[in-house]
Amino acid sequence: MSVAYSAVNDRVPMFRVSLILEALRARPALMFWVAALAQATLWTLVPALFYAAPPGEVPLVLAVGHEWLLGSPYGPPLAYWVGESAFTLGGVAGLYVLAQLCVVVTYWAVFALGRRIVGTAHAAMAILLMAGISLFTVPTVNFGPSVLAMPLTALTLLFGYRAIADNWRGDWLAAGITLGLLLLTSYAGLILLALMTIFVAATAQGRSRLGSIGPWAAATLVLLINFAHLYWLERSGFRPLPMLSELPGMLFGEKRPIGWANLLALLAFSHAGLIVLVLVAGGFLAGQNARAPTVERVPLEPFAKRFVYFFALAPALIATLLAVLLDRTTPVGGAAPLVVLSGLAVVVAAGDRIRLYRQRISALVWLGLLLVPPAVIVAATVTLPWTAAVDLEVSKPANAMGQFFTETFRRRTGKPFAIVIGDMRTAGLVALASPDRPSLYVDGSPELAPWTSDEAVRQKGAIVVWNATETGGAPPAALKARFPEMVAEVPRSFDRSVQGRLPLLRIGWAVIRPQ
């Protein structure tokens, strides 16, 4: 449906305004909530209904969180604690809800920041554009530090902007809390801390606030929130940023510029849906005589523009540069927290009067960006094991594996299942699905799992698991050399949730009895 508009002069051509645009003008906050909650609902239901095992590194997140440490080789502890709490309350589905709650809070923070800077209608448009950024859809199911860093980054930017603009003490305290929690989630939060410090020092408005108590109270809160983790770093001797002493020697290299360009290109490619939306709604190839309704706003302050552009671009440039220097294939801290202001930056750059062309087609494109990715995931999960015999990690029977090895260990030793040894994925699934929630001894390596040890294995016993790709099901040589007393059992076969044309999943295993 649409509403027709025409000028009083009959010679002026009439154009139509869709009801979606009318809602965007009249009820932009409602449009925001519909968009954010619809996306969150889809990406909660899809994995909860179609995944037999959580994706990615979720097993490792739960294994680390289950130990409740102040720190580990995998980084600061907050994301692992929050993930473990959500899993305890709601199982794996609780993790999916938590991940999408992070997305909704991210969208809300950007919407609140946009409403302050560009007005409510343009802020809602920025959120609609964020549906075209792939980093806010499929990857969010894989909960971890990067996903939790998204809302904390967005909230820090929201409170930080308001604190610098208004100098209200409550905003400074809120910014200190969220930035402190961000640093307790990911060391990449140091990038935002450094950039926030640079922005305050480089702008006249920021420097004028240094004479008040607000910024110093925020800095104190950051230190207090991270005090326990800093104490752990001091006691453990762990170096979270070993690259700092080596940076001068890493700045030059034959492939550094190419690697940096590739990472930036991949980050830009994640905005493909946003770019399509901008081209369709922005009137690309619409012709000079094409007419379109306009959504206007009050002209922006230069300070607001500088803030949005700086924090939309600088974090991505620095995180990708550090990734290249450290020979990583992904930006430091994950890509999603780096693009939280992309939609708002596009809206700011579009000007004070935004014309919306091809409204019906734009609405269909946005709906496609919302519905097609989860539909593709569902279709791939159901059909690929049948059509291409692809072994999907999310189709592995985590519950059956956890139940079998728990019952076996209890029956043979008469004790609770305390430790499982193996790779992060296979042993991790057993650890999270077992009723006893055993500790995960990753590859039997104390460096990868400092919460347990060989001595604990001898005292409590353990089960060693591995993927049995050969008929004999022999254990990996490294595990056999580390635990020579273990005797491999006949591999156990499991049915996948979608078996298709794949052979049965065969898991090799061995029991190490307690002393």
C-alpha positions as CSV (number, residue, x, y, z in Angstrom):
1,M,0.0,0.0,0.0
2,S,1.1,3.6,-0.6
3,V,-0.1,7.1,-0.1
4,A,-0.2,9.5,-3.1
5,Y,1.2,13.0,-2.9
6,S,1.0,15.8,-5.5
7,A,1.6,19.5,-5.6
8,V,-1.1,22.1,-5.9
9,N,0.0,22.8,-9.5
10,D,-1.3,20.0,-11.7
11,R,1.8,20.3,-13.9
12,V,4.0,18.9,-11.1
13,P,4.1,15.1,-11.4
14,M,2.6,13.1,-8.5
15,F,4.7,10.5,-6.6
16,R,3.7,7.9,-4.0
17,V,5.0,7.4,-0.5
18,S,4.9,3.9,0.9
19,L,3.4,3.2,4.3
20,I,6.8,2.0,5.4
21,L,8.2,5.5,4.7
22,E,5.3,7.0,6.6
23,A,6.0,4.8,9.5
24,L,9.7,5.8,9.4
25,R,8.6,9.4,9.5
26,A,5.8,9.1,12.1
27,R,7.0,6.1,14.3
28,P,10.8,5.7,13.8
29,A,11.3,4.2,17.2
30,L,8.7,1.5,16.4
31,M,10.5,0.8,13.1
32,F,13.8,0.4,15.1
33,W,12.3,-2.1,17.5
34,V,10.6,-4.1,14.8
35,A,13.8,-4.4,12.8
36,A,16.0,-5.2,15.8
37,L,13.7,-7.7,17.4
38,A,12.8,-9.4,14.1
39,Q,16.5,-10.1,13.4
40,A,17.2,-11.2,16.9
41,T,14.2,-13.6,16.9
42,L,15.3,-15.2,13.6
43,W,18.9,-15.8,14.7
44,T,17.7,-17.2,18.0
45,L,15.3,-19.7,16.5
46,V,17.4,-20.9,13.6
47,P,20.3,-22.3,15.6
48,A,18.1,-23.4,18.5
49,L,15.9,-25.5,16.1
50,F,18.4,-26.7,13.5
51,Y,21.8,-27.0,15.3
52,A,22.5,-30.2,17.2
53,A,25.9,-28.7,18.3
54,P,26.9,-25.1,18.9
55,P,29.1,-23.6,16.1
56,G,32.6,-22.3,16.1
57,E,34.5,-21.9,19.3
58,V,31.5,-22.0,21.6
59,P,32.7,-25.2,23.3
60,L,36.0,-23.5,24.2
61,V,34.2,-20.5,25.5
62,L,32.1,-22.7,27.8
63,A,35.2,-24.7,28.8
64,V,37.1,-21.6,29.8
65,G,34.1,-20.1,31.5
66,H,33.4,-23.2,33.5
67,E,36.7,-22.8,35.3
68,W,35.9,-19.2,36.5
69,L,39.4,-17.9,36.2
70,L,40.5,-14.3,36.4
71,G,42.3,-14.7,33.1
72,S,43.7,-17.3,30.7
73,P,45.7,-17.6,27.5
74,Y,42.5,-16.9,25.6
75,G,42.1,-13.4,27.0
76,P,40.2,-11.5,29.7
77,P,37.5,-13.5,31.5
78,L,34.2,-11.6,31.2
79,A,32.9,-13.1,27.9
80,Y,33.6,-16.6,29.3
81,W,31.9,-15.9,32.6
82,V,28.8,-14.5,30.9
83,G,28.7,-17.4,28.4
84,E,28.9,-19.9,31.2
85,S,26.2,-18.2,33.2
86,A,23.8,-18.1,30.1
87,F,24.6,-21.8,29.5
88,T,23.8,-22.7,33.1
89,L,20.5,-20.9,33.0
90,G,19.3,-21.9,29.6
91,G,21.6,-24.4,28.0
92,V,22.9,-23.8,24.5
93,A,19.6,-22.0,23.6
94,G,20.5,-19.6,26.4
95,L,23.7,-18.8,24.6
96,Y,21.8,-18.1,21.4
97,V,19.5,-15.7,23.3
98,L,22.5,-14.0,24.9
99,A,24.2,-13.5,21.5
100,Q,21.1,-11.8,20.0
101,L,20.7,-9.7,23.1
102,C,24.1,-8.4,22.4
103,V,23.0,-7.5,18.9
104,V,19.8,-5.7,20.1
105,V,21.8,-3.7,22.7
106,T,24.3,-2.8,20.0
107,Y,21.5,-1.5,17.8
108,W,19.9,0.3,20.7
109,A,23.1,2.1,21.6
110,V,23.7,3.1,18.0
111,F,20.1,4.2,17.7
112,A,20.3,6.3,20.8
113,L,23.6,7.9,19.6
114,G,22.1,8.5,16.2
115,R,18.9,10.0,17.7
116,R,21.1,12.5,19.6
117,I,23.2,13.4,16.5
118,V,20.9,13.1,13.4
119,G,17.4,12.8,14.8
120,T,15.1,9.8,15.4
121,A,14.1,9.2,11.7
122,H,17.7,9.2,10.4
123,A,18.8,7.1,13.4
124,A,16.2,4.5,12.5
125,M,17.5,4.5,8.9
126,A,21.0,3.8,10.2
127,I,19.7,0.8,12.1
128,L,17.9,-0.5,8.9
129,L,21.2,-0.2,7.0
130,M,23.0,-2.3,9.7
131,A,20.9,-5.3,8.6
132,G,23.0,-5.2,5.5
133,I,26.3,-5.8,7.4
134,S,26.8,-9.6,7.5
135,L,28.9,-9.4,10.7
136,F,25.7,-8.7,12.7
137,T,23.9,-11.8,11.4
138,V,25.5,-15.3,10.9
139,P,28.7,-14.7,13.0
140,T,26.8,-13.6,16.1
141,V,25.5,-17.2,16.7
142,N,29.1,-18.0,17.6
143,F,29.1,-16.3,21.0
144,G,32.5,-15.2,22.3
145,P,34.5,-12.1,23.3
146,S,33.9,-10.5,19.9
147,V,30.1,-10.7,20.2
148,L,30.1,-9.4,23.7
149,A,32.5,-6.6,22.7
150,M,29.9,-5.3,20.2
151,P,27.4,-3.8,22.7
152,L,30.1,-2.7,25.1
153,T,31.8,-0.8,22.2
154,A,28.5,0.8,21.1
155,L,27.6,1.8,24.7
156,T,31.0,3.3,25.3
157,L,30.7,5.4,22.2
158,L,27.2,6.5,23.2
159,F,28.1,7.5,26.8
160,G,31.5,8.9,25.6
161,Y,29.9,11.2,23.1
162,R,27.3,12.4,25.6
163,A,29.9,12.9,28.3
164,I,32.2,15.0,26.0
165,A,29.2,17.0,24.6
166,D,27.3,17.6,27.9
167,N,30.0,16.9,30.6
168,W,27.3,15.2,32.7
169,R,29.0,13.2,35.5
170,G,26.6,10.3,35.0
171,D,27.7,9.8,31.4
172,W,31.3,9.9,32.4
173,L,30.7,7.2,35.0
174,A,28.7,5.1,32.5
175,A,31.4,5.5,29.9
176,G,34.0,4.3,32.5
177,I,32.0,1.3,33.4
178,T,31.3,0.2,29.8
179,L,34.9,0.8,28.8
180,G,36.2,-1.1,31.8
181,L,33.9,-4.0,31.0
182,L,35.1,-3.9,27.4
183,L,38.7,-4.2,28.5
184,L,37.6,-7.1,30.7
185,T,36.2,-8.7,27.6
186,S,38.9,-8.2,25.0
187,Y,42.4,-6.7,25.0
188,A,41.3,-5.1,21.7
189,G,39.4,-2.7,23.9
190,L,42.7,-1.0,24.4
191,I,42.3,0.3,20.9
192,L,39.1,2.1,21.8
193,L,40.7,3.4,25.0
194,A,43.6,4.9,23.1
195,L,41.4,6.4,20.4
196,M,39.0,7.9,23.0
197,T,42.0,9.4,24.8
198,I,43.4,10.8,21.5
199,F,40.0,12.3,20.6
200,V,39.6,14.0,23.9
201,A,43.1,15.4,23.7
202,A,42.8,16.5,20.1
203,T,39.4,18.3,20.2
204,A,38.8,21.6,21.9
205,Q,35.6,20.4,23.4
206,G,37.4,17.3,24.8
207,R,40.2,19.3,26.3
208,S,37.8,21.6,28.0
209,R,36.4,18.6,29.9
210,L,39.7,17.6,31.4
211,G,39.3,20.3,34.1
212,S,36.3,18.5,35.5
213,I,36.1,15.4,37.6
214,G,34.2,13.4,35.1
215,P,37.0,12.0,32.8
216,W,39.2,11.2,35.8
217,A,36.4,9.4,37.6
218,A,35.8,7.3,34.4
219,A,39.5,6.4,34.2
220,T,39.4,5.4,37.9
221,L,36.5,3.1,37.2
222,V,38.3,1.5,34.3
223,L,41.2,0.6,36.6
224,L,39.0,-0.6,39.4
225,I,37.0,-2.9,37.1
226,N,40.1,-4.5,35.7
227,F,42.1,-4.5,39.0
228,A,41.6,-8.3,39.6
229,H,42.6,-9.2,36.1
230,L,45.7,-6.9,36.3
231,Y,46.6,-8.7,39.5
232,W,46.3,-12.0,37.7
233,L,48.5,-10.8,34.9
234,E,51.1,-9.7,37.4
235,R,51.0,-13.0,39.2
236,S,50.8,-15.3,36.2
237,G,53.5,-13.6,34.2
238,F,51.3,-13.7,31.1
239,R,52.0,-11.1,28.5
240,P,48.8,-10.1,26.7
241,L,50.6,-7.7,24.3
242,P,54.0,-9.4,23.6
243,M,54.0,-7.6,20.2
244,L,54.7,-4.2,21.7
245,S,58.4,-4.8,22.1
246,E,58.7,-6.2,18.6
247,L,56.6,-3.6,16.7
248,P,59.6,-1.6,15.4
249,G,60.9,-4.8,13.6
250,M,57.4,-5.7,12.3
251,L,56.5,-2.5,10.7
252,F,58.3,-3.3,7.5
253,G,57.9,-6.4,5.3
254,E,57.2,-7.3,1.7
255,K,53.7,-8.5,2.2
256,R,52.5,-6.1,5.0
257,P,50.7,-3.5,2.7
258,I,49.1,-6.3,0.7
259,G,47.9,-8.1,3.8
260,W,46.5,-4.9,5.2
261,A,44.7,-4.1,2.0
262,N,43.2,-7.6,1.9
263,L,41.8,-7.3,5.5
264,L,40.3,-3.9,4.7
265,A,38.7,-5.3,1.6
266,L,37.2,-8.2,3.5
267,L,35.9,-5.8,6.1
268,A,34.4,-3.7,3.3
269,F,32.9,-6.8,1.7
270,S,31.0,-7.5,4.9
271,H,29.0,-4.3,4.1
272,A,27.8,-5.6,0.7
273,G,24.2,-5.6,1.8
274,L,24.4,-2.1,3.1
275,I,25.9,-1.0,-0.2
276,V,23.1,-2.6,-2.1
277,L,20.5,-0.8,0.1
278,V,22.2,2.5,-0.4
279,L,22.4,2.1,-4.2
280,V,18.7,1.0,-4.5
281,A,17.2,3.6,-2.1
282,G,19.7,6.3,-3.0
283,G,18.5,6.5,-6.6
284,F,21.5,5.0,-8.4
285,L,20.6,5.0,-12.1
286,A,17.2,6.5,-11.3
287,G,17.7,9.4,-13.7
288,Q,17.9,13.2,-13.2
289,N,14.1,13.7,-13.4
290,A,13.2,11.0,-10.9
291,R,11.3,12.4,-7.9
292,A,11.4,11.0,-4.4
293,P,10.2,12.0,-0.9
294,T,12.7,13.5,1.5
295,V,13.4,12.8,5.1
296,E,15.1,15.9,6.6
297,R,17.0,16.6,9.8
298,V,18.5,19.5,11.6
299,P,22.0,20.4,10.4
300,L,24.8,18.5,12.3
301,E,27.4,20.1,14.5
302,P,31.0,19.7,13.2
303,F,31.9,18.1,16.5
304,A,29.3,15.3,16.0
305,K,30.5,14.7,12.4
306,R,34.1,14.4,13.5
307,F,33.1,11.9,16.3
308,V,31.1,9.6,14.0
309,Y,33.7,9.6,11.2
310,F,36.7,9.2,13.6
311,F,35.2,6.2,15.4
312,A,33.7,4.6,12.3
313,L,37.1,4.5,10.5
314,A,40.0,4.6,13.0
315,P,39.3,1.4,15.0
316,A,39.1,-0.6,11.8
317,L,42.3,0.8,10.4
318,I,44.2,0.1,13.6
319,A,42.8,-3.3,14.3
320,T,43.5,-4.5,10.8
321,L,47.0,-3.1,10.9
322,L,47.8,-4.8,14.1
323,A,46.4,-8.1,12.7
324,V,48.8,-7.8,9.8
325,L,51.7,-7.1,12.1
326,L,50.8,-10.1,14.2
327,D,50.3,-12.4,11.1
328,R,46.6,-12.9,11.9
329,T,44.0,-13.6,9.3
330,T,41.2,-11.6,11.1
331,P,41.2,-8.1,12.7
332,V,42.4,-8.0,16.3
333,G,39.4,-8.4,18.6
334,G,37.1,-9.6,15.8
335,A,35.5,-7.6,13.0
336,A,32.0,-7.0,14.4
337,P,33.0,-4.4,17.1
338,L,34.8,-2.3,14.4
339,V,31.8,-1.6,12.3
340,V,29.1,-0.6,14.8
341,L,29.0,3.0,13.5
342,S,29.1,2.1,9.8
343,G,25.3,2.6,9.2
344,L,25.3,5.9,11.2
345,A,28.4,7.1,9.3
346,V,26.6,6.5,6.0
347,V,23.5,8.4,7.2
348,V,25.7,11.3,8.4
349,A,27.5,11.4,5.0
350,A,24.2,11.4,3.1
351,G,23.4,15.0,4.2
352,D,20.6,16.8,6.0
353,R,18.0,15.9,3.3
354,I,17.9,12.2,2.3
355,R,15.8,11.3,-0.7
356,L,14.4,7.7,-0.7
357,Y,13.9,6.3,-4.2
358,R,12.4,2.9,-5.2
359,Q,10.7,2.5,-1.8
360,R,8.9,-0.8,-2.5
361,I,12.0,-2.4,-4.0
362,S,14.1,-1.0,-1.1
363,A,11.7,-2.6,1.4
364,L,12.0,-5.9,-0.5
365,V,15.8,-5.8,-0.5
366,W,15.8,-5.1,3.2
367,L,13.4,-8.0,3.8
368,G,15.6,-10.2,1.7
369,L,18.7,-9.3,3.8
370,L,16.7,-10.2,6.9
371,L,15.2,-13.5,5.7
372,V,17.6,-14.9,3.1
373,P,20.7,-15.6,5.3
374,P,18.8,-17.6,8.0
375,A,16.9,-19.4,5.2
376,V,20.2,-20.3,3.5
377,I,21.6,-21.6,6.8
378,V,18.6,-23.8,7.4
379,A,18.6,-25.1,3.8
380,A,22.4,-25.9,4.0
381,T,22.0,-27.6,7.3
382,V,19.2,-29.9,6.0
383,T,20.4,-30.5,2.4
384,L,24.2,-30.5,2.3
385,P,24.7,-33.8,4.0
386,W,22.3,-35.4,1.4
387,T,23.5,-33.5,-1.7
388,A,27.2,-33.0,-1.3
389,A,27.9,-35.3,1.7
390,V,29.3,-32.3,3.7
391,D,30.1,-33.0,7.3
392,L,28.7,-30.0,9.2
393,E,30.1,-29.3,12.7
394,V,26.6,-28.1,13.8
395,S,25.1,-31.5,13.0
396,K,27.3,-33.5,15.3
397,P,25.4,-35.2,18.1
398,A,26.8,-33.4,21.1
399,N,24.2,-34.7,23.6
400,A,24.6,-38.3,22.6
401,M,28.4,-38.0,22.8
402,G,28.3,-36.3,26.2
403,Q,25.9,-38.9,27.6
404,F,27.8,-41.9,26.4
405,F,31.2,-40.9,27.7
406,T,29.8,-39.8,31.0
407,E,28.0,-43.1,31.6
408,T,31.0,-45.1,30.5
409,F,33.4,-43.3,32.8
410,R,31.1,-43.5,35.8
411,R,30.5,-47.2,35.1
412,R,34.2,-48.1,34.8
413,T,35.6,-46.0,37.6
414,G,32.6,-45.3,40.0
415,K,33.6,-41.6,40.0
416,P,32.2,-38.5,38.3
417,F,33.5,-37.7,34.9
418,A,36.1,-35.0,35.7
419,I,38.4,-34.4,32.7
420,V,38.1,-34.9,29.0
421,I,41.2,-34.7,26.8
422,G,41.3,-33.9,23.1
423,D,40.9,-31.2,20.5
424,M,38.9,-28.1,21.2
425,R,35.9,-29.2,19.0
426,T,35.4,-32.9,19.7
427,A,36.4,-32.9,23.3
428,G,34.8,-29.5,23.8
429,L,31.4,-30.9,22.7
430,V,31.7,-33.8,25.1
431,A,32.6,-31.3,27.9
432,L,29.7,-29.0,27.4
433,A,27.1,-31.8,26.8
434,S,28.2,-34.1,29.7
435,P,25.9,-33.9,32.8
436,D,29.1,-33.8,34.9
437,R,30.6,-30.9,32.9
438,P,34.2,-32.2,33.0
439,S,37.2,-29.9,32.5
440,L,38.5,-29.7,29.0
441,Y,42.2,-30.5,28.7
442,V,42.9,-29.1,25.3
443,D,45.2,-31.5,23.4
444,G,46.6,-32.5,26.8
445,S,48.6,-29.3,26.9
446,P,49.0,-27.3,30.1
447,E,49.7,-24.2,27.9
448,L,46.3,-24.4,26.3
449,A,44.5,-25.5,29.5
450,P,46.2,-24.1,32.5
451,W,43.2,-24.9,34.7
452,T,44.2,-28.6,34.8
453,S,47.4,-30.8,34.6
454,D,48.8,-34.3,34.1
455,E,48.8,-34.7,37.9
456,A,45.0,-34.0,38.0
457,V,44.5,-36.5,35.2
458,R,46.3,-39.2,37.3
459,Q,44.3,-38.4,40.4
460,K,40.8,-38.0,38.9
461,G,41.1,-40.0,35.7
462,A,40.0,-38.9,32.3
463,I,38.6,-39.9,28.9
464,V,40.6,-39.1,25.8
465,V,38.7,-38.6,22.6
466,W,39.6,-38.0,18.9
467,N,38.1,-38.3,15.4
468,A,38.7,-41.9,14.3
469,T,39.3,-41.6,10.6
470,E,41.0,-45.0,10.3
471,T,39.5,-48.4,10.8
472,G,41.7,-49.1,13.7
473,G,40.8,-45.9,15.5
474,A,44.4,-45.3,16.7
475,P,44.9,-42.2,18.9
476,P,46.9,-39.3,17.7
477,A,50.6,-39.8,18.2
478,A,51.0,-36.7,20.4
479,L,48.3,-37.8,22.8
480,K,49.6,-41.4,22.9
481,A,53.1,-40.1,23.7
482,R,51.8,-37.8,26.5
483,F,49.6,-40.5,28.0
484,P,51.3,-43.8,27.2
485,E,49.2,-45.7,29.8
486,M,45.9,-45.2,27.9
487,V,44.6,-48.1,25.8
488,A,42.4,-47.3,22.8
489,E,38.9,-48.7,22.8
490,V,36.8,-49.7,19.8
491,P,35.7,-46.4,18.2
492,R,32.2,-45.4,19.0
493,S,29.8,-44.6,16.2
494,F,27.2,-41.8,16.4
495,D,24.3,-40.7,14.1
496,R,24.4,-37.1,13.1
497,S,21.3,-35.0,13.4
498,V,21.2,-35.0,9.6
499,Q,23.1,-38.1,8.5
500,G,22.4,-37.8,4.8
501,R,24.9,-39.8,2.7
502,L,27.7,-39.4,5.2
503,P,29.2,-42.4,7.1
504,L,28.5,-42.6,10.8
505,L,30.5,-40.3,13.0
506,R,33.3,-42.4,14.5
507,I,34.9,-41.2,17.7
508,G,38.0,-42.9,19.0
509,W,38.4,-42.9,22.8
510,A,40.3,-44.3,25.7
511,V,39.9,-44.3,29.5
512,I,42.6,-43.2,31.9
513,R,41.7,-44.6,35.2
514,P,42.3,-42.6,38.4
515,Q,45.1,-43.8,40.7
